[in-house]
Amino acid sequence: MTSQAAEGPEPVVASRRSKITPEREQEYFDAVLLQIRECGYEALTMEGVAASARCSKSTLYRQWKTKPQFVAAALRANRGCRFAAVDTGSLAGDLRAAARVSGERSGQDTQLMQALGHAAMQDPELQQALREALVEPELAAFREMILRAVERGEIAADHPALEYVPAQMLGVLRVRPVLEGQYADPEYLVRFVDAAVLPALGVT
């Protein structure tokens, strides 16, 4: 991966971070993530983000010395889970609800994952930030759903298919655009849950 150092900070950049408001910082983060979704990581430049956010390139370099650091900070600032609040009272209901919520955001999140995938494999900090922002919150939510189902007696804790539920649910989001040229919408994901995930778990 080519570092943004090739673009180079402007000479006026100092090592000290300037003070910006949290609201302004979030505007920078929104701008960089939007450009990644629209143009891809490799085409992203600090100059382009500066133009979009109406600031100088040196302002961005005072906060984040390289493009990977800037993107990692934006990802961490936008960390969240699409279905942390899902709790329908049954595992089948939870997985269907998670499918619907995932489908509603699949375009944005899948674009981001695809755009960052190659770069993240070559940059440990970027990879960790991507996991913290998009992957780990989802895994934690799935673990909570499964734990509740086990506690309710819906499924055995040692059921061999349980460990593959996150891979099924998250994997189909990324693979459908490759196989069919379209994002996994809510209806598609619910059908997937009913046809593939629940039968594997023995849940109706």
C-alpha positions as CSV (number, residue, x, y, z in Angstrom):
1,M,0.0,0.0,0.0
2,T,1.3,3.4,-0.9
3,S,1.5,5.8,2.1
4,Q,0.0,9.2,1.9
5,A,3.5,10.4,2.7
6,A,4.0,10.4,-1.1
7,E,1.5,13.2,-1.4
8,G,3.3,14.9,1.4
9,P,2.2,17.4,4.0
10,E,2.5,21.1,3.3
11,P,5.7,22.8,4.8
12,V,3.6,24.8,7.2
13,V,2.5,21.6,9.1
14,A,3.8,21.5,12.7
15,S,4.0,18.4,14.8
16,R,1.6,19.9,17.4
17,R,-2.1,19.1,16.8
18,S,-4.3,22.1,16.4
19,K,-7.5,22.4,18.4
20,I,-10.7,21.7,16.5
21,T,-14.2,21.1,17.8
22,P,-15.6,17.6,18.0
23,E,-18.3,18.6,15.5
24,R,-15.7,19.8,13.0
25,E,-13.6,16.7,13.5
26,Q,-16.7,14.6,12.7
27,E,-17.2,16.6,9.5
28,Y,-13.6,15.5,8.5
29,F,-14.3,11.9,9.4
30,D,-17.6,11.9,7.4
31,A,-15.8,13.4,4.4
32,V,-13.1,10.8,4.4
33,L,-15.5,7.9,4.7
34,L,-17.7,9.3,2.0
35,Q,-14.8,9.6,-0.4
36,I,-13.7,6.1,0.3
37,R,-17.1,4.7,-0.5
38,E,-17.4,6.7,-3.7
39,C,-13.8,6.6,-5.0
40,G,-12.0,3.8,-3.1
41,Y,-9.1,3.9,-0.7
42,E,-6.3,4.1,-3.3
43,A,-7.9,7.2,-5.0
44,L,-8.4,8.9,-1.6
45,T,-6.1,11.9,-1.0
46,M,-5.8,14.3,1.9
47,E,-6.2,17.1,-0.6
48,G,-9.5,15.7,-1.8
49,V,-10.8,15.4,1.7
50,A,-9.6,19.0,2.5
51,A,-11.5,20.3,-0.5
52,S,-14.7,18.4,0.4
53,A,-14.5,19.5,4.1
54,R,-13.5,23.1,3.2
55,C,-10.3,23.1,5.1
56,S,-6.6,23.3,4.3
57,K,-4.6,20.1,3.7
58,S,-2.2,21.3,6.4
59,T,-5.1,21.3,8.9
60,L,-5.6,17.5,8.3
61,Y,-1.9,16.8,8.5
62,R,-1.7,18.6,11.9
63,Q,-4.2,16.1,13.2
64,W,-3.2,12.9,11.3
65,K,0.2,12.5,9.8
66,T,-0.7,9.9,7.2
67,K,-3.7,8.8,5.2
68,P,-3.9,5.4,7.0
69,Q,-3.9,7.2,10.4
70,F,-6.7,9.5,9.3
71,V,-8.8,6.7,8.0
72,A,-8.2,4.6,11.1
73,A,-9.3,7.6,13.3
74,A,-12.4,8.1,11.2
75,L,-13.4,4.4,11.5
76,R,-12.9,4.4,15.2
77,A,-15.0,7.5,15.6
78,N,-17.8,5.9,13.7
79,R,-17.7,2.6,15.6
80,G,-21.1,1.2,16.2
81,C,-23.3,-1.9,15.7
82,R,-26.2,-2.0,13.4
83,F,-28.3,-4.3,15.6
84,A,-27.0,-3.9,19.2
85,A,-30.6,-3.2,20.3
86,V,-32.1,-6.3,18.7
87,D,-33.9,-8.5,21.2
88,T,-37.1,-10.1,20.0
89,G,-37.3,-12.9,22.6
90,S,-36.3,-15.7,20.2
91,L,-33.1,-16.6,18.3
92,A,-35.0,-16.8,15.0
93,G,-36.6,-13.4,15.6
94,D,-33.3,-11.9,16.5
95,L,-31.5,-13.2,13.4
96,R,-34.4,-12.1,11.1
97,A,-34.3,-8.6,12.8
98,A,-30.5,-8.4,12.4
99,A,-30.9,-9.4,8.8
100,R,-33.4,-6.6,8.2
101,V,-31.2,-4.0,9.9
102,S,-28.1,-5.2,8.1
103,G,-29.8,-5.0,4.8
104,E,-30.9,-1.4,5.3
105,R,-27.2,-0.4,5.7
106,S,-25.6,-3.0,3.4
107,G,-24.8,-0.6,0.7
108,Q,-22.8,1.8,2.9
109,D,-21.1,-0.8,5.0
110,T,-20.3,-3.2,2.2
111,Q,-18.9,-0.4,0.1
112,L,-16.6,0.6,2.9
113,M,-15.5,-3.0,3.6
114,Q,-14.8,-3.6,0.0
115,A,-13.0,-0.3,-0.5
116,L,-10.7,-0.9,2.5
117,G,-10.2,-4.7,2.2
118,H,-7.0,-4.8,0.2
119,A,-5.4,-1.8,2.0
120,A,-6.3,-3.1,5.4
121,M,-4.6,-6.4,4.7
122,Q,-1.3,-4.5,4.2
123,D,-1.6,-2.0,7.1
124,P,-2.1,-3.5,10.6
125,E,-3.4,-0.2,12.1
126,L,-6.0,0.1,9.4
127,Q,-7.0,-3.5,9.7
128,Q,-7.4,-3.2,13.4
129,A,-9.5,0.0,13.1
130,L,-11.7,-1.7,10.5
131,R,-12.2,-4.6,12.9
132,E,-13.0,-2.3,15.8
133,A,-15.4,-0.2,13.8
134,L,-17.4,-2.8,11.7
135,V,-16.5,-6.3,12.7
136,E,-16.1,-6.6,16.4
137,P,-19.4,-4.8,17.4
138,E,-21.3,-7.1,15.1
139,L,-19.6,-10.2,16.6
140,A,-20.4,-9.0,20.1
141,A,-24.0,-8.6,19.2
142,F,-24.2,-12.1,17.7
143,R,-22.6,-13.5,20.8
144,E,-25.3,-11.8,22.9
145,M,-28.1,-13.2,20.7
146,I,-26.7,-16.7,21.0
147,L,-26.1,-16.4,24.7
148,R,-29.7,-15.4,25.3
149,A,-30.9,-18.3,23.1
150,V,-28.8,-20.8,25.1
151,E,-30.1,-19.3,28.4
152,R,-33.7,-19.7,27.1
153,G,-33.1,-23.3,26.2
154,E,-33.7,-22.7,22.5
155,I,-30.4,-24.3,21.5
156,A,-27.5,-26.2,23.1
157,A,-24.4,-24.1,23.9
158,D,-22.2,-26.7,22.1
159,H,-24.3,-26.8,18.9
160,P,-21.7,-27.1,16.1
161,A,-23.3,-24.6,13.8
162,L,-23.3,-21.7,16.3
163,E,-19.8,-20.6,15.7
164,Y,-20.5,-20.2,12.0
165,V,-23.5,-17.8,12.4
166,P,-21.4,-14.6,12.2
167,A,-19.5,-15.9,9.2
168,Q,-22.8,-16.7,7.5
169,M,-24.5,-13.4,8.3
170,L,-21.5,-11.1,7.6
171,G,-20.1,-13.1,4.7
172,V,-23.3,-13.0,2.6
173,L,-23.2,-9.2,2.8
174,R,-19.9,-9.1,1.1
175,V,-20.4,-11.9,-1.4
176,R,-23.7,-11.1,-2.9
177,P,-22.4,-8.0,-4.8
178,V,-19.7,-10.2,-6.2
179,L,-22.0,-13.0,-7.3
180,E,-25.1,-11.1,-8.3
181,G,-24.0,-7.5,-8.8
182,Q,-26.3,-6.1,-6.1
183,Y,-26.2,-5.5,-2.4
184,A,-27.9,-7.8,0.1
185,D,-31.1,-6.0,0.9
186,P,-33.4,-6.8,3.9
187,E,-35.7,-9.2,2.0
188,Y,-32.7,-11.1,0.6
189,L,-31.1,-11.4,4.0
190,V,-34.3,-12.6,5.7
191,R,-34.7,-15.3,3.0
192,F,-31.1,-16.3,3.6
193,V,-31.7,-16.6,7.3
194,D,-34.8,-18.7,6.8
195,A,-33.3,-20.9,4.1
196,A,-29.7,-21.4,5.3
197,V,-29.0,-20.1,8.9
198,L,-32.0,-21.4,10.8
199,P,-32.0,-24.9,9.2
200,A,-28.3,-25.2,10.1
201,L,-29.2,-24.4,13.7
202,G,-32.2,-26.7,13.8
203,V,-34.3,-23.6,14.7
204,T,-37.7,-22.8,13.2
